[in-house]
Amino acid sequence: MTRLFDHLTGMFSHPIKTVRKILLGKPFLLASVIFLGCCISLFITQWIINKPQLQENLTPFVKFYIIELIAGLIGCFVFSSIIHMTADFFGGAGRGINTFLLMIIATLPLWLLGPLAAVFILLMNLPNVYLIAAICILLWSFFLFIGSTRELYRFSTLKAFTIVILPLAGISLLAIVIVYFKLPSITLELKNMIELLCETS
């Protein structure tokens, strides 16, 4: 328990040194605790932001939040797999499971989102200040993952940044293309055409 606390505080005070320590094993417990903390913090954040709409019925909000968490975990798994394959292509020696765990561990700064939302939105009514703070926290988490990737695959900082940003840029470009060309609607139209052809035949 003491080691877990040391790792949690170490990720805030000296993250790179802490990452080197936790990579001596598989940090399942640390990743699980951080994920649980993120779930609580993000729930508080979304509850505060959507509080006016939650006065009557909380059930749909909870169900949607659970779906968001599952989708987030799946997204982390897919993204970490892509990063691992990219790193392996460039000669990295890390393990894919550690990439996934480090991605979750790098979300530790998100623990601050809930308390900050309570202060800046609920108490002080300063949503713009909260937005700026949230962006800073997300950037902190992003660069924390880059540093972790550097330690895991023994890359330089620039190479680790490239390894992380390349898949992210590719996914973003794909999302833009899908939205721009309205591929979901095209896919639906093709499906309707195929069903119509099957019925007529």
C-alpha positions in Angstrom: 0.0 0.0 0.0 2.9 2.3 0.8 4.5 1.6 -2.6 1.2 2.4 -4.3 1.0 5.7 -2.5 4.6 6.4 -3.4 3.9 5.7 -7.1 0.8 7.9 -7.1 2.6 10.9 -5.5 5.7 10.2 -7.6 3.7 10.5 -10.9 3.0 14.1 -9.8 6.4 15.0 -8.3 8.9 13.1 -10.5 7.0 11.1 -13.1 9.9 9.9 -15.3 11.8 8.4 -12.3 8.5 6.8 -11.1 7.8 5.3 -14.6 11.3 3.7 -14.6 10.4 2.1 -11.3 7.0 0.8 -12.2 8.3 -0.6 -15.5 10.3 -3.1 -13.5 7.0 -5.0 -13.3 3.5 -4.8 -14.7 1.7 -1.9 -13.0 -1.8 -3.4 -13.0 -2.7 -2.2 -9.5 -1.5 1.3 -10.1 -3.4 1.5 -13.4 -6.6 0.1 -11.9 -6.5 2.6 -9.0 -5.8 5.5 -11.4 -8.6 4.4 -13.7 -11.1 4.2 -10.7 -10.0 7.7 -9.6 -10.6 9.0 -13.1 -14.0 7.4 -13.2 -15.0 9.2 -10.0 -13.5 12.6 -11.1 -15.1 12.5 -14.5 -18.4 11.5 -13.1 -18.3 14.5 -10.7 -17.3 16.8 -13.6 -20.1 15.7 -15.9 -22.6 15.7 -13.0 -21.7 19.4 -12.2 -21.8 20.4 -15.9 -25.1 18.7 -16.6 -26.7 19.3 -13.2 -29.6 21.5 -14.6 -30.7 18.6 -16.8 -30.4 15.9 -14.0 -33.0 17.2 -11.6 -35.7 14.8 -12.9 -34.0 11.6 -14.0 -30.4 10.4 -13.2 -30.7 6.9 -14.7 -30.1 7.9 -18.4 -27.0 9.9 -17.4 -25.5 7.0 -15.4 -26.2 4.5 -18.3 -24.6 6.9 -20.8 -21.6 7.5 -18.5 -21.0 3.7 -18.2 -21.1 3.4 -22.0 -18.6 6.3 -22.2 -16.2 4.5 -19.8 -16.4 1.3 -21.8 -15.8 3.1 -25.1 -12.9 5.0 -23.5 -11.2 1.8 -22.4 -11.7 0.2 -25.8 -10.3 3.4 -27.4 -7.3 3.3 -25.1 -6.7 -0.4 -26.0 -6.9 0.2 -29.7 -4.8 3.4 -29.6 -2.1 1.8 -27.4 -2.0 -1.2 -29.8 -1.5 1.1 -32.8 1.3 3.0 -30.9 2.9 -0.3 -29.9 2.9 -1.5 -33.5 4.3 1.9 -34.7 7.0 1.8 -32.0 7.9 -1.8 -32.9 8.3 -0.7 -36.6 10.8 1.9 -35.5 12.8 -0.6 -33.4 11.2 -0.1 -29.9 11.6 -2.9 -27.4 8.6 -2.2 -25.1 5.6 -4.5 -24.5 2.1 -3.7 -25.7 0.5 -4.4 -22.4 2.7 -1.8 -20.7 1.8 0.7 -23.4 -1.9 0.2 -22.5 -1.2 0.4 -18.8 1.0 3.5 -19.1 -1.7 5.2 -21.2 -4.1 4.7 -18.3 -1.5 5.8 -15.7 -0.9 9.0 -17.7 -4.5 10.0 -17.1 -3.7 10.6 -13.4 -3.8 14.4 -13.8 -7.5 14.0 -14.8 -8.2 13.4 -11.1 -8.0 17.1 -10.7 -10.9 17.8 -13.1 -13.6 16.9 -10.6 -12.3 19.2 -7.8 -11.6 22.0 -10.2 -15.2 21.7 -11.6 -16.6 21.9 -8.1 -14.5 25.1 -7.4 -14.7 27.0 -10.7 -18.2 25.9 -11.9 -20.2 25.0 -8.9 -18.9 27.5 -6.4 -17.4 30.4 -8.3 -19.4 30.1 -11.6 -16.3 30.6 -13.8 -16.7 28.0 -16.6 -14.2 29.7 -18.9 -11.5 29.4 -16.2 -12.4 25.8 -15.7 -12.1 25.2 -19.5 -8.6 26.7 -19.6 -7.6 24.5 -16.6 -9.0 21.4 -18.2 -7.1 22.0 -21.4 -3.9 22.4 -19.4 -4.6 19.2 -17.5 -5.2 17.3 -20.8 -1.9 18.6 -22.2 -0.2 17.5 -18.9 -1.6 14.0 -19.3 -0.6 13.9 -23.0 3.0 14.9 -22.4 3.1 12.5 -19.4 2.2 9.7 -21.8 4.9 10.8 -24.2 7.5 10.7 -21.4 6.3 7.3 -20.4 6.5 6.1 -24.0 10.1 7.4 -24.2 11.1 5.4 -21.1 9.2 2.2 -22.2 10.7 2.0 -25.7 14.0 3.7 -24.9 13.4 6.4 -27.6 14.5 10.0 -27.6 11.8 12.6 -26.6 11.4 13.7 -30.2 11.0 10.1 -31.4 8.5 9.3 -28.7 6.5 12.4 -29.6 6.5 11.3 -33.2 5.4 7.7 -32.3 2.5 9.1 -30.3 1.5 11.9 -32.7 1.6 9.9 -35.9 -1.3 7.5 -35.0 -3.2 10.4 -33.5 -2.8 12.4 -36.6 -3.9 9.4 -38.7 -7.0 8.8 -36.6 -7.9 12.5 -36.7 -7.5 12.7 -40.5 -9.7 9.6 -40.9 -12.3 11.1 -38.7 -12.3 14.3 -40.7 -12.6 12.3 -43.9 -15.5 10.3 -42.6 -17.3 13.5 -41.4 -16.5 15.4 -44.6 -17.6 12.8 -47.1 -20.5 11.6 -44.9 -19.4 8.0 -45.1 -21.9 6.7 -42.5 -24.8 8.0 -44.7 -23.3 6.5 -47.8 -22.9 3.2 -46.0 -26.5 3.3 -44.9 -27.6 4.0 -48.5 -25.6 1.1 -49.8 -27.1 -1.2 -47.1 -30.6 -0.1 -48.1 -29.8 -0.7 -51.8 -28.5 -4.2 -51.0 -31.6 -5.0 -48.9 -33.8 -3.7 -51.8 -32.0 -5.8 -54.3 -32.3 -8.9 -52.1 -36.0 -8.3 -51.7 -36.6 -7.9 -55.5 -34.6 -11.0 -56.4 
